[in-house]
């Protein structure tokens, strides 16, 4: 017998009601039930950070949270950052500073950096490194990511 719950979750400002099996992760609900495929699944153990989304403003590994736990929550995914075809300052900075290569880890870094810049709009390089250290990238060497977050912080001050 399947344990199914009706979950009401707001994703990027749009409210969704979805029937969710209790055992399914938030990442699976976002990707497979709601179509937010920008949330990537890498390790499925909470280590890599590719699945990072914001739940009620806090960075959250969506592979470690059950979908039913997001009931009545606000979830932000990478799809919610741009304004239509217009990249936000952080996304543009990642492009400008080569903060991405294969792009697999990028959604997690973007969401983590979004939370950082909301909490601390003027982070030091050490604070950026500390915040970004919880996500893994196998391609960039991290310098472009650091420069991108710094550029977005500077853009927010102007």
Helices and strands as residue ranges (DSSP letters): E 4-11, E 14-21, H 26-28, I 29-33, E 52-55, E 58-61, G 67-70, E 74-76, G 78-80, H 89-96, H 106-119, H 125-132, H 143-157
